[in-house]
Amino acid sequence: MGRTSNDRSTPVPYAGLMTRSTVPPAPRRTQEQRSQEMRTRLQDATIDCLVEFGYAGATTPRIAERPA
């Protein structure tokens, strides 16, 4: 059971899991960086579709379905 206001001897479940992380968060990428990464992924997916399906088969839905 969890801790109540009157019972201070009952341990709190998972209390050790709520500690702060010592790993600093990764710096946030700029919009320009995110846009460039998206363009690169789209270009890679387009090339993959062109190789696999040819010009006529490389449709927008097929390109969009490609994993990132």
Residue pairs with C-beta under 8 A, 6 or more apart in sequence:
1 10
2 10
2 12
2 13
3 10
3 11
3 12
4 10
29 37
41 68
42 63
45 63
45 64
45 66
46 58
46 63
48 66
49 57
49 58
49 59
49 62
49 63
49 66
50 58
53 62
